[in-house]
């Protein structure tokens, strides 16, 4: 792997790419013993990197599948959160970040990684990565409502829609359905459904691309390798 110096520093987890550029221009970075001030210099894994005289090494890439419980916050830093997803991951794994959003009141599949490229591919709308949810709603949803969900609902400046949806069961006061979206707007499904007159009682994400939650228990995680992560997200 050969990448630009500022990107390499960001991959180590030492700082963001922007801050890495500043470190380099300030003369605080050495490569193979020499001060380097060009952020675009290409280096590889076998080059010796130092920042402020201390060795900095590339972090091992991690790909984690996590079953997030309700009440757990997806953000890495939140001083008001009683429990964050990173609290469930061993510190020995290094720094990892949630891929996309899953709000505090929702549960289910969340990917955590330190691979910025995978995060970008999984979340950018142009890649149209499917995200599937199981949803319990208050009220009786009909096929006509499903068609409305597909056409989309305007909420503020956002048009919120599903790619597909299917009614699984209808009880006297509630409906269980599955829904697939390819976008990741904040509280996307909740806003769409609640604006359509169907408050959400439970929302569980069960699939991202071809990565499935399966039988993983709430609060538990499992690791997958890089090749599998990219293949299952349809990125290679």
C-alpha positions in Angstrom: 0.0 0.0 0.0 1.4 3.4 -1.1 -0.6 6.5 -0.1 0.0 10.2 0.5 1.7 11.1 3.7 -1.3 13.1 5.2 -3.6 10.2 4.4 -1.2 7.7 5.9 -1.1 9.7 9.2 -4.9 9.8 9.2 -4.9 6.0 8.8 -2.7 5.6 11.9 -5.4 7.3 13.9 -2.9 10.0 15.1 -5.0 12.8 13.6 -7.4 13.8 10.9 -6.0 14.3 7.4 -6.5 18.0 7.7 -4.5 18.2 10.9 -1.9 15.8 9.5 -1.3 18.4 6.7 -0.7 21.1 9.3 1.7 18.8 11.2 3.7 18.1 8.1 3.9 21.8 7.0 5.1 22.7 10.6 8.1 20.4 10.1 7.0 18.0 12.9 7.0 14.8 10.7 10.0 12.7 9.7 10.0 9.9 7.2 13.0 7.5 7.3 14.8 10.0 9.5 14.3 13.1 7.3 11.9 16.0 7.9 9.2 16.1 5.2 7.0 19.2 4.5 5.1 17.9 1.5 1.8 16.3 2.5 1.5 14.7 -0.9 4.7 12.7 -0.6 3.8 9.0 -1.1 4.9 6.5 1.5 4.3 2.8 2.2 4.0 0.5 5.2 7.7 -0.2 5.3 8.7 3.5 5.7 9.6 4.7 9.2 7.3 7.5 10.3 7.9 9.8 13.3 5.8 12.7 14.6 7.5 15.0 17.2 10.3 12.4 17.5 7.9 9.5 18.4 7.3 6.5 16.1 3.8 6.3 14.6 2.6 3.0 13.1 -0.3 2.1 11.0 -3.3 0.8 12.9 -4.6 -2.6 12.0 -7.8 -2.3 10.0 -10.8 -3.5 11.9 -14.3 -4.5 10.6 -16.8 -5.1 13.4 -20.5 -6.1 13.2 -22.4 -5.0 16.3 -25.9 -5.5 17.5 -26.8 -2.1 19.0 -29.3 -2.1 21.9 -31.9 0.6 22.4 -30.6 3.5 24.5 -27.0 3.2 23.2 -25.7 6.2 21.3 -23.9 5.7 18.0 -21.6 8.7 18.3 -18.0 8.2 19.5 -17.9 11.3 21.7 -21.0 12.5 23.6 -20.5 13.6 27.2 -24.3 13.4 27.8 -24.6 9.7 26.6 -24.8 7.1 29.4 -23.7 4.4 26.9 -22.0 4.6 23.5 -21.4 1.8 21.0 -17.6 2.1 21.4 -18.0 1.2 25.1 -18.8 -2.4 23.9 -15.6 -2.7 21.9 -12.3 -3.7 23.5 -9.8 -0.8 23.7 -7.2 -3.1 22.4 -8.9 -2.9 19.0 -7.8 0.7 18.7 -10.0 3.5 17.5 -13.1 2.5 15.4 -16.0 4.6 14.2 -19.7 3.8 13.5 -20.5 3.6 9.8 -23.6 5.8 9.3 -26.4 6.4 11.8 -28.6 4.4 14.0 -30.5 6.6 16.4 -30.6 6.0 20.1 -34.1 4.7 20.1 -33.4 2.1 17.4 -31.6 -1.2 17.6 -29.9 -3.7 15.4 -27.0 -3.8 12.9 -24.2 -1.3 13.1 -20.8 -1.6 11.4 -17.7 -0.1 13.1 -14.4 0.3 11.4 -11.3 2.5 11.1 -11.3 2.1 7.3 -12.4 5.5 5.9 -12.8 4.2 2.4 -15.2 1.5 3.5 -17.1 4.1 5.5 -17.4 6.4 2.5 -18.5 3.6 0.2 -21.1 2.3 2.7 -22.7 5.8 3.3 -22.4 7.8 0.2 -25.8 7.9 -1.7 -24.1 7.3 -5.1 -23.3 3.7 -4.1 -26.9 3.0 -3.2 -26.1 0.5 -0.4 -29.3 -1.1 0.8 -30.2 -0.9 4.5 -33.1 -3.2 5.6 -35.2 -2.7 8.7 -37.9 -4.5 10.5 -40.4 -2.0 11.8 -43.4 -2.2 14.1 -45.9 0.7 13.6 -49.0 1.9 15.4 -51.9 1.7 13.0 -53.0 -0.4 10.0 -50.7 0.0 7.0 -52.2 -0.8 3.6 -50.7 -1.4 0.2 -51.8 2.1 -0.8 -49.6 3.4 2.1 -46.7 1.3 0.9 -46.9 3.0 -2.5 -46.9 6.4 -0.8 -43.8 5.4 1.2 -42.1 4.6 -2.2 -43.1 7.9 -3.8 -41.7 9.8 -0.9 -42.8 12.3 1.7 -41.5 15.9 2.0 -40.2 16.7 5.5 -38.5 20.1 5.7 -35.9 20.2 2.9 -35.8 16.3 2.6 -37.7 14.0 0.4 -37.9 10.7 2.4 -38.8 7.5 0.6 -38.2 3.7 0.8 -36.8 1.6 -2.1 -39.1 -1.3 -1.1 -41.5 -2.2 1.7 -43.6 -5.2 2.6 -46.3 -5.8 5.1 -45.4 -8.8 7.3 -48.4 -8.8 9.6 -51.3 -6.6 10.8 -52.8 -6.8 14.2 -55.7 -4.8 15.6 -53.7 -1.8 16.5 -50.3 -2.3 14.8 -48.5 -3.3 11.7 -45.1 -5.1 11.3 -43.3 -4.4 8.0 -39.9 -4.7 6.4 -38.5 -1.7 4.6 -35.3 -1.0 2.5 -33.7 2.4 2.0 -30.6 3.4 0.2 -30.2 6.8 1.8 -29.1 7.7 5.3 -30.8 11.0 6.3 -31.1 11.6 10.0 -34.0 9.4 11.5 -35.0 8.7 7.9 -37.5 6.0 8.4 -39.0 7.3 11.6 -39.6 10.7 10.0 -41.1 9.2 6.9 -43.5 6.9 8.8 -44.5 9.4 11.5 -45.2 12.1 8.9 -47.4 9.5 7.2 -49.4 9.0 10.4 -47.7 5.8 11.6 -45.7 6.3 14.9 -42.9 3.8 15.2 -43.0 1.4 18.2 -39.9 -0.5 17.3 -37.2 -0.2 14.6 -34.5 -2.8 14.0 -31.9 -2.7 11.3 -31.2 -6.3 10.1 -29.1 -5.8 6.9 -26.6 -3.4 5.3 -25.7 -4.5 1.7 -25.3 -8.3 2.2 -24.0 -8.0 5.7 -26.8 -9.5 7.9 -27.4 -9.2 11.6 -28.3 -12.9 11.8 -28.4 -14.5 15.3 -26.0 -12.0 16.9 -27.3 -11.0 20.3 -27.9 -7.5 21.5 -24.8 -5.9 22.8 -22.6 -8.5 21.1 -20.2 -8.1 18.2 -18.2 -10.2 15.7 -15.3 -9.5 13.5 -15.1 -10.0 9.7 -12.1 -9.6 7.4 -11.5 -6.8 5.0 -12.2 -8.8 1.9 -15.6 -10.0 3.3 -16.6 -6.5 4.4 -16.0 -5.0 0.9 -17.5 -8.0 -0.9 -20.6 -8.0 1.2 -21.1 -4.3 0.7 -20.7 -4.8 -3.1 -17.7 -2.5 -3.1 -15.2 -4.8 -5.0 
